[in-house]
Amino acid sequence: MPDGDAGKVQEVCPPQELPLTDRRYIGLMVMCALVGVVAGLLVTVFFSIVTPGINFLWTDLPEQLGVGEAPSIYYYTIGMCLVGGLIVGLIVKYTKEPATILAEEMDEVASEMRMAPRKGIVNMVRGMVALIFGGAVGPEGPLVAGSGAVGTWLGERQKLPKTGVMAYTFSSLCGVMGTFFGSPFAMPILTIEGSLEKGKMSWRLLLPGIIAATTGYAVFYYFTKYVFGGEYIFPPYEGLALVHLLYAVLLGAIGAGVGLLFIYTYQGMRRASAPFKKYPLTLGLVGGLVLGVIGSFIPLVMFSGEHQIQEVIDDAAEMGVLVLLFLALLKIFLSNVCISTGWAGGYIFPLLFSGLAMGMAVSLLLPFIPAAVCMVCVMGGAFVAVLKSPIAVAMITAVLFSTSLVPVTAVAVVTAVVLTFSIPLIPNDVEGGKAGS
């Protein structure tokens, strides 16, 4: 952008001091819409690398080598996961950038009004490696890191003031997450909710974020035709009954328990791995070994869980209560092993997998409760226990399931947030901390 245009963009900042109808604020929204386009392209490129990479490594290459169907072939699976761990460790060793989780990245944006470009790009690349090599982590963490880095870089490249950089960074985040979840509202509300207690986020950033999320999703959908949750077939739901609202209290509490288990597992593994952060190669290889051994015997808990969810739903009755409970707990364990050993990635999809598996187990135990109610309430409770964002969680579940389930979702997430609000994912003594995870 020419210097003159950059100067004009500077005039629109800080956005919280401008009327909504001011031409400079409108100009900012236009620029943020373009940032959303960039974010949508980033997501498109990300998945155009990760998806073929997974297919090649776990389907095409084993067939070419004649070793059978991975990841059920133990020596191939363990070998590939060790290679992935080695690459992850080398990235940490030579970039000196520790892995961070979604909560830390969001806190950095809220407190610093930017995301360090180098760190964000490194985390995105490391996350791509983790996903391709079967890590039990989600893509949303690396995408947030990469998009935040791009937004900050664009703003600072144009020499915008801090509030302008913040607007670009936030819009880029919204562009990615709106693209990913198919809702222009989820990420703005998630960010605003996460900042309410600290008062660090201006509400006027909401509108540029919504616009960026919309343009980002439009670009992504144009190239991929992907709709979040569109590939899933959930159990039918005949409609709301008042008793379902009572069930939602119990189910939300169960979901809160799932979320708390994730939180305490993460915190315990974070403390256990902290003394070994100076040995990133060892940590990466240990994570790869654990992933490979477990994945060889139970491949369903590898990867993000996004494409394994339907199998859990379809085969729940055949699996039975104990197997479903085991899968839910094992996914939490394996996801945190990956995160704590440097396999950078998100925890939303692993939580989705564990919450749905637990919900199906509860449905088998309590068959008088509709399966859809069990799934959405337990999953929503688990989400909100970790994310502490009940409105965004309700929006995401409405997109994923059905608006007819919104009332029971609301009861479940309120129950869960009341039970878990005082228990953060990142302990207060290290909040915003420098320790990777």
C-alpha positions in Angstrom: 0.0 0.0 0.0 1.4 3.5 -0.8 2.5 5.7 2.1 -0.3 8.1 1.4 -2.9 5.4 1.8 -1.2 4.1 5.0 -1.5 7.6 6.4 -5.2 7.7 5.7 -5.7 4.3 7.5 -3.8 5.7 10.5 -6.5 8.4 10.8 -9.2 5.8 11.4 -7.5 4.7 14.7 -8.2 4.3 17.5 -11.6 2.9 16.4 -13.2 3.3 19.9 -13.0 7.1 19.6 -14.9 7.3 16.3 -18.6 7.4 15.6 -19.9 4.4 13.7 -20.9 6.6 10.8 -17.6 8.4 10.6 -16.0 7.9 7.2 -12.7 7.0 8.8 -14.4 4.2 10.8 -16.1 3.0 7.6 -12.7 3.1 5.9 -11.3 0.9 8.7 -14.1 -1.7 8.2 -13.3 -1.8 4.5 -9.7 -2.5 5.2 -10.6 -5.1 7.8 -12.8 -6.8 5.2 -9.7 -7.1 3.0 -7.8 -8.5 5.9 -10.6 -11.1 6.2 -10.0 -12.0 2.6 -6.3 -12.6 3.3 -7.3 -14.7 6.3 -9.7 -16.8 4.2 -6.9 -17.4 1.7 -4.6 -18.4 4.6 -7.1 -21.1 5.8 -7.5 -22.3 2.2 -3.7 -22.7 1.7 -3.4 -24.3 5.2 -5.9 -27.1 4.4 -4.6 -27.5 0.9 -1.3 -28.5 2.5 -2.5 -30.4 5.6 -5.2 -32.5 4.0 -3.2 -33.9 1.1 -0.3 -34.3 3.5 -2.4 -36.5 5.8 -3.7 -38.5 2.9 -0.3 -39.1 1.5 1.4 -40.0 4.7 -1.3 -42.3 6.1 -3.0 -43.7 2.9 -0.9 -43.3 -0.3 2.6 -44.0 1.1 1.7 -47.2 3.1 0.0 -48.5 -0.1 3.0 -47.7 -2.2 5.3 -49.3 0.4 3.0 -52.3 0.6 2.9 -52.2 4.4 -0.9 -52.4 4.7 -3.4 -49.9 6.1 -2.0 -47.3 8.4 -2.2 -46.4 11.2 -3.0 -50.0 12.2 0.5 -51.2 11.2 2.4 -50.5 14.4 5.9 -50.2 13.1 4.9 -47.7 10.4 2.7 -45.7 12.7 5.4 -45.5 15.5 8.0 -44.7 12.9 6.0 -41.8 11.3 5.1 -40.4 14.7 8.7 -40.4 15.7 9.7 -38.6 12.5 7.0 -36.0 13.3 8.3 -35.6 16.8 11.8 -35.2 15.5 10.7 -32.4 13.1 8.7 -30.7 15.9 11.7 -30.8 18.2 14.0 -29.4 15.5 11.6 -26.5 14.9 11.6 -25.7 18.6 15.4 -26.1 18.9 16.4 -23.9 16.0 13.6 -21.2 16.2 13.7 -21.0 20.0 10.0 -20.4 19.9 8.1 -22.6 22.4 4.6 -23.9 21.5 1.7 -21.9 22.8 -2.0 -22.8 23.1 -5.1 -21.0 22.0 -5.7 -19.4 25.4 -2.2 -18.0 25.5 -2.5 -16.6 22.0 -5.7 -14.9 22.7 -4.4 -13.4 25.9 -1.4 -12.1 24.0 -3.6 -10.3 21.5 -5.8 -8.9 24.3 -2.9 -7.7 26.4 -0.3 -6.7 23.8 -2.7 -5.6 21.0 -0.7 -7.7 18.6 0.7 -11.1 18.0 4.4 -11.5 17.4 4.6 -12.4 13.6 7.6 -14.7 13.8 6.2 -16.7 16.8 2.8 -17.0 15.1 4.2 -18.2 11.8 6.5 -20.7 13.6 3.5 -22.0 15.6 1.4 -22.4 12.4 4.1 -24.3 10.6 4.7 -26.5 13.7 1.0 -27.1 13.9 0.8 -28.2 10.3 3.6 -30.8 11.0 1.8 -32.0 14.1 -1.5 -32.4 12.1 0.1 -34.2 9.1 1.9 -36.6 11.4 -1.2 -37.7 13.2 -1.1 -35.4 16.3 -4.2 -35.5 18.5 -4.6 -31.7 18.2 -6.9 -29.4 16.3 -6.1 -27.0 13.5 -7.7 -24.0 15.1 -4.6 -23.3 17.3 -2.1 -23.0 14.5 -4.6 -21.1 12.4 -5.1 -18.5 15.1 -1.3 -18.2 15.5 -0.7 -17.8 11.8 -3.7 -15.4 11.2 -2.8 -13.2 14.2 0.8 -13.0 12.9 -0.4 -12.0 9.4 -2.8 -9.4 10.8 -0.1 -7.8 13.0 2.4 -7.9 10.1 0.0 -6.1 7.8 -0.8 -3.5 10.3 2.8 -2.8 11.3 3.9 -2.9 7.7 1.6 0.1 7.1 2.9 1.8 10.2 -0.4 1.9 11.9 -0.7 2.9 15.6 -1.2 0.2 18.2 -5.0 0.3 18.0 -4.9 0.0 14.2 -2.6 -3.0 14.5 -5.0 -4.4 17.0 -7.9 -3.9 14.6 -6.1 -5.8 11.8 -4.9 -8.5 14.1 -8.4 -9.1 15.6 -10.0 -9.0 12.1 -7.5 -11.6 10.8 -8.4 -13.8 13.8 -12.1 -13.4 13.1 -11.5 -14.1 9.4 -9.9 -17.4 10.2 -12.2 -18.6 12.9 -15.3 -17.4 11.1 -14.1 -19.3 8.1 -13.4 -22.4 10.2 -16.7 -22.5 12.1 -18.9 -21.1 9.4 -20.2 -18.3 11.7 -19.1 -14.6 11.5 -20.2 -14.1 15.2 -18.5 -16.9 17.1 -14.9 -15.5 17.2 -15.9 -11.9 17.9 -18.1 -13.0 20.8 -15.4 -15.5 22.0 -12.8 -12.7 22.1 -15.1 -10.2 23.7 -16.3 -12.7 26.4 -12.7 -13.6 27.1 -11.8 -10.0 27.7 -14.8 -8.9 29.7 -13.2 -9.5 33.1 -10.0 -7.7 32.1 -11.6 -4.8 30.2 -8.9 -5.0 27.5 -11.1 -5.2 24.4 -13.1 -2.4 22.8 -16.6 -3.4 21.7 -16.2 -1.3 18.5 -13.8 -4.0 17.2 -16.8 -6.3 17.0 -18.1 -4.9 13.7 -14.8 -5.0 11.7 -14.4 -8.5 13.1 -17.8 -9.7 11.9 -17.1 -8.2 8.5 -13.7 -9.9 8.3 -15.2 -13.2 9.3 -17.8 -12.9 6.6 -15.4 -12.1 3.8 -13.0 -14.7 5.0 -15.6 -17.4 5.0 -16.9 -16.3 1.5 -13.4 -16.7 0.1 -12.9 -20.1 1.8 -16.3 -21.4 0.7 -15.6 -20.2 -2.9 -12.6 -22.5 -3.1 -13.6 -25.4 -0.9 -17.5 -25.5 -0.6 -16.8 -26.6 3.0 -19.6 -26.1 5.6 -18.6 -26.6 9.3 -20.4 -29.7 10.6 -22.1 -30.3 7.2 -20.6 -33.8 6.9 -22.0 -35.1 10.2 -25.2 -37.0 10.6 -26.5 -36.7 14.2 -29.2 -38.6 15.9 -32.7 -37.1 15.2 -34.3 -34.8 17.7 -38.1 -34.7 17.7 -38.3 -31.4 19.6 -38.1 -29.6 22.9 -39.8 -31.0 26.0 -39.7 -29.1 29.3 -38.1 -32.1 31.0 -35.2 -31.8 28.6 -34.2 -28.6 30.3 -33.9 -30.5 33.6 -31.8 -33.1 32.0 -29.6 -30.4 30.6 -28.5 -29.4 34.1 -27.2 -32.9 34.8 -25.7 -33.2 31.4 -24.0 -29.8 31.6 -22.5 -30.8 35.0 -21.1 -34.0 33.3 -19.7 -31.9 30.5 -18.1 -29.6 33.1 -16.4 -32.7 34.6 -15.0 -33.5 31.1 -13.7 -30.0 30.8 -12.2 -30.0 34.2 -10.5 -33.3 33.5 -9.0 -31.7 30.4 -7.9 -28.6 32.4 -6.2 -30.6 35.2 -4.6 -33.0 32.8 -3.2 -30.1 30.8 -1.9 -28.4 34.0 -0.3 -31.6 35.3 1.4 -32.4 32.0 2.5 -28.8 31.7 4.2 -28.9 35.1 5.7 -32.4 34.4 7.2 -31.3 31.0 8.5 -27.9 32.1 11.9 -29.1 33.4 12.5 -30.7 30.0 11.8 -27.7 27.8 15.5 -27.2 27.3 15.5 -30.6 25.6 13.0 -30.0 22.7 14.2 -33.0 20.6 13.6 -35.4 23.5 10.2 -33.9 24.3 9.1 -34.1 20.6 10.3 -37.7 20.3 8.6 -38.7 23.6 5.3 -37.2 22.3 5.8 -39.0 19.0 6.5 -42.3 20.7 3.4 -42.1 23.0 1.2 -41.0 20.0 2.6 -43.8 17.8 2.2 -46.6 20.4 -1.4 -45.6 21.4 -2.3 -44.8 17.8 -1.2 -48.3 16.6 -3.7 -50.0 18.9 -6.4 -47.3 18.9 -6.1 -45.3 15.8 -9.5 -43.6 16.5 -7.9 -41.2 19.0 -5.2 -40.0 16.6 -5.5 -36.8 14.6 -7.8 -33.9 15.5 -10.9 -36.0 15.9 -12.8 -34.0 13.2 -13.2 -37.0 10.9 -13.4 -39.7 13.6 -16.5 -38.1 15.2 -19.0 -39.7 12.8 -17.6 -43.2 13.4 -18.2 -42.7 17.2 -21.8 -41.6 16.5 -22.5 -44.4 14.1 -20.9 -47.2 16.1 -21.8 -46.0 19.7 -24.2 -48.8 20.4 -21.8 -51.4 19.2 -18.9 -49.9 21.2 -20.8 -49.7 24.4 -20.6 -47.5 27.4 -17.1 -48.6 28.7 -15.4 -48.2 25.3 -17.0 -44.8 24.7 -15.8 -43.6 28.2 -12.4 -45.0 27.5 -12.1 -43.2 24.1 -13.2 -39.9 25.7 -10.6 -40.1 28.5 -7.9 -41.4 26.2 -8.4 -38.6 23.7 -8.0 -36.0 26.6 -4.8 -37.8 27.7 -3.3 -38.1 24.2 -4.2 -34.5 23.2 -2.4 -33.2 26.3 0.6 -35.4 25.7 0.9 -33.8 22.2 0.4 -30.3 23.5 2.9 -30.6 26.4 5.6 -32.1 24.2 5.6 -29.4 21.6 3.2 -30.7 19.1 1.5 -27.3 18.7 -2.2 -27.5 18.0 -5.7 -26.6 19.2 -7.9 -28.4 21.8 -11.3 -27.5 20.4 -11.7 -30.6 18.2 -10.2 -33.0 20.7 -12.7 -31.6 23.2 -15.5 -32.0 20.6 -14.5 -35.7 20.2 -14.3 -36.3 23.9 -17.5 -34.5 24.7 -19.5 -36.3 22.0 -18.1 -39.7 23.0 -19.0 -39.0 26.7 -22.4 -37.8 25.6 -23.1 -41.0 23.6 -22.0 -43.0 26.7 -24.5 -41.1 28.8 -27.2 -41.7 26.2 -26.6 -45.4 26.4 -26.7 -45.3 30.2 -29.8 -43.1 30.3 -31.8 -44.1 27.2 -34.8 -42.1 28.2 -32.8 -38.9 27.3 -32.6 -38.2 23.6 -29.2 -38.9 22.2 -29.0 -35.5 20.6 -29.6 -33.8 23.9 -26.9 -35.9 25.6 -24.4 -35.0 22.9 -25.0 -31.3 22.7 -25.2 -30.7 26.4 -22.2 -32.7 27.4 -20.1 -31.3 24.6 -21.3 -27.7 25.3 -20.5 -28.2 29.0 -17.0 -29.5 28.2 -16.4 -26.6 25.8 -17.4 -23.8 28.1 -15.5 -25.3 31.0 -12.3 -24.8 29.0 -13.1 -21.8 26.9 -15.2 -19.8 29.5 -17.3 -18.4 26.7 -20.9 -19.5 27.0 -22.4 -17.3 24.3 -19.8 -18.3 21.6 -20.1 -22.0 22.6 -23.9 -21.8 22.2 -23.4 -20.2 18.7 -21.0 -22.9 17.6 -23.2 -25.7 18.8 -26.2 -24.1 17.1 -24.2 -24.1 13.8 -23.0 -27.7 14.4 -26.3 -29.2 15.5 -29.7 -27.5 15.3 -31.3 -24.4 16.6 -34.0 -26.5 18.2 -31.3 -27.6 20.7 -30.3 -24.1 21.7 -32.5 -24.0 24.8 -31.0 -27.2 26.3 -27.6 -26.0 25.2 -28.1 -22.7 27.1 -29.0 -24.5 30.3 -26.1 -26.9 30.0 -23.5 -24.1 29.3 -24.7 -21.9 32.1 -24.5 -24.9 34.5 -21.0 -25.7 33.4 -19.7 -22.1 33.5 -21.1 -21.6 37.0 -19.3 -24.8 38.2 -16.0 -24.1 36.5 -15.6 -20.3 36.0 -13.1 -20.0 38.8 -10.8 -22.7 37.4 -8.8 -21.4 34.4 -7.0 -23.5 31.8 -3.8 -21.6 32.4 -3.0 -21.4 36.2 -2.9 -17.8 37.4 0.7 -18.0 38.4 1.7 -18.6 34.8 -1.1 -16.8 33.0 0.1 -15.2 29.8 3.2 -17.2 30.7 6.2 -17.8 28.6 6.3 -21.5 29.1 5.2 -23.3 26.1 2.7 -26.0 26.2 
